[in-house]
Amino acid sequence: MKKENCIGCYCDVYNHGCGGASECWLFKTAKIMYRKRVHIDQVPPYKNKFERYPDCYHEQRYVFFNK
């Protein structure tokens, strides 16, 4: 797991010293896995492809489904 995988994650600011933190509290246990990124306003069927994201990765207004 590299911090480059966290780019775009809501909690990535903690990897850059926000609030005096040295890294995100989920970083050490994070694992890369295939997940589907779906916007909350998107209607089924979800034709988005599975992509590699950390298992703790999250964005505002998106949900992630594991493969």
Rosetta silent file (secondary structure, phi, psi, omega in degrees, C-alpha in Angstrom):
SEQUENCE: MKKENCIGCYCDVYNHGCGGASECWLFKTAKIMYRKRVHIDQVPPYKNKFERYPDCYHEQRYVFFNK
SCORE:     score description
SCORE:     0.000 S_00000001
   1 L     0.000  129.667  177.873    0.000    0.000    0.000 S_00000001
   2 L  -119.891  155.498 -179.964    1.363    3.411   -0.991 S_00000001
   3 H   -67.530  -17.868  175.829    0.058    6.854   -0.139 S_00000001
   4 H   -64.743  -26.869  178.145   -0.397    7.485   -3.884 S_00000001
   5 H   -70.408  -16.049 -176.995   -3.361    5.077   -3.697 S_00000001
   6 H   -88.854   -7.725 -177.177   -5.061    7.483   -1.273 S_00000001
   7 L   -59.429  126.508 -178.736   -5.240   10.425   -3.683 S_00000001
   8 L    97.768  -15.808  178.467   -8.866   11.543   -3.930 S_00000001
   9 L   -72.020  146.192 -179.482   -9.934    9.849   -0.687 S_00000001
  10 H   -60.038  -34.347 -177.233  -11.791   12.047    1.784 S_00000001
  11 H   -92.811    6.697 -178.583   -9.275   11.204    4.549 S_00000001
  12 H   -63.558  -22.523  179.893   -6.151   11.756    2.421 S_00000001
  13 H   -59.824  -27.136  179.654   -5.617   15.157    4.072 S_00000001
  14 H   -72.824  -20.951  174.909   -4.366   13.309    7.166 S_00000001
  15 H   -74.208  -10.371 -177.125   -1.513   11.840    5.104 S_00000001
  16 H  -115.710   18.329  172.635   -0.298   15.420    4.593 S_00000001
  17 L    93.164   10.367  178.928   -0.246   16.599    8.203 S_00000001
  18 H   -62.495  130.293  178.920   -3.791   17.906    8.686 S_00000001
  19 H    68.915   16.699  179.608   -4.496   18.326   12.390 S_00000001
  20 H    83.448    5.302 -179.783   -0.932   17.323   13.255 S_00000001
  21 L   -77.550  147.363  177.316   -1.397   13.740   11.991 S_00000001
  22 L   -90.616  -25.488  175.499    1.504   11.985   10.288 S_00000001
  23 L  -163.196  164.319  177.868   -0.780    9.681    8.275 S_00000001
  24 L   -60.470  141.590 -177.239   -4.377    8.543    7.984 S_00000001
  25 L   -69.282  -15.113  179.319   -5.357    6.224   10.843 S_00000001
  26 L   -95.566   -6.895 -171.993   -6.588    3.609    8.344 S_00000001
  27 H   -61.845  -44.248 -174.490   -3.403    3.564    6.233 S_00000001
  28 H   -64.837  -30.299 -177.742   -1.472    0.820    8.059 S_00000001
  29 H  -101.390    0.314 -176.068   -4.256   -1.775    7.756 S_00000001
  30 L   -69.318  144.934  176.408   -5.477   -0.792    4.264 S_00000001
  31 L  -130.127  144.716  177.396   -5.487   -3.347    1.460 S_00000001
  32 E   -82.683  132.789  178.467   -5.939   -2.786   -2.276 S_00000001
  33 E  -148.769  166.625  178.082   -8.969   -4.557   -3.737 S_00000001
  34 E   -81.856  125.474 -178.498  -11.326   -4.349   -6.709 S_00000001
  35 E  -138.956  149.963  178.037  -14.271   -2.051   -5.971 S_00000001
  36 E  -101.389  125.771 -178.673  -17.012   -0.457   -8.038 S_00000001
  37 E   -96.778  118.744 -175.920  -17.406    3.332   -7.599 S_00000001
  38 E  -128.599  129.093  176.728  -21.032    4.463   -7.958 S_00000001
  39 E   -71.031  144.593 -175.575  -22.434    7.981   -7.565 S_00000001
  40 L   -66.125  -19.654  178.280  -25.396    8.154   -5.160 S_00000001
  41 L   -92.570   -2.881 -179.664  -27.606    9.698   -7.870 S_00000001
  42 L   -77.108  137.220 -179.210  -26.827    6.972  -10.414 S_00000001
  43 L   -98.061  148.813  177.951  -29.686    4.562  -11.097 S_00000001
  44 L   -65.194  157.754    0.919  -29.249    0.792  -11.572 S_00000001
  45 L   -78.819  145.685 -178.475  -28.015   -1.130  -13.410 S_00000001
  46 L   -87.285  107.593 -177.604  -24.501   -0.030  -12.477 S_00000001
  47 L   -96.383    9.256  177.483  -22.333   -0.582  -15.525 S_00000001
  48 L   -63.642  147.576  178.348  -19.232    0.927  -13.950 S_00000001
  49 L   -85.290  153.026  173.485  -16.169   -1.303  -14.069 S_00000001
  50 E   -72.841  134.333  178.887  -14.427   -2.619  -10.972 S_00000001
  51 E  -128.817  165.161 -178.815  -11.212   -0.709  -10.282 S_00000001
  52 E   -85.892  120.880  177.303   -8.454   -1.033   -7.716 S_00000001
  53 E  -137.810  154.636  170.315   -9.010    1.083   -4.591 S_00000001
  54 E   -63.433  149.836 -177.873   -7.930    0.722   -0.963 S_00000001
  55 L   -67.071  -15.508  179.546  -10.623   -1.008    1.120 S_00000001
  56 L  -100.332   -2.299 -175.405  -10.938    2.128    3.293 S_00000001
  57 L   -64.173  132.486  174.972  -11.192    4.584    0.364 S_00000001
  58 L  -149.382  149.354  178.455  -14.272    6.827    0.385 S_00000001
  59 L  -130.310  154.986  176.255  -15.485    9.967   -1.361 S_00000001
  60 L   -69.691  139.051  177.369  -18.389   12.250   -0.709 S_00000001
  61 L    68.813   17.824  175.578  -21.526   11.370   -2.725 S_00000001
  62 E  -130.689  148.592  170.776  -20.094    7.982   -3.840 S_00000001
  63 E  -119.863  155.824 -177.932  -20.519    4.449   -2.592 S_00000001
  64 E  -124.736  131.114  178.214  -18.128    1.572   -3.223 S_00000001
  65 E  -110.596  134.149  176.753  -19.087   -2.053   -3.790 S_00000001
  66 E   -78.962  151.969 -179.712  -16.582   -4.868   -3.328 S_00000001
  67 L   -71.394    0.000    0.000  -16.186   -7.461   -6.063 S_00000001
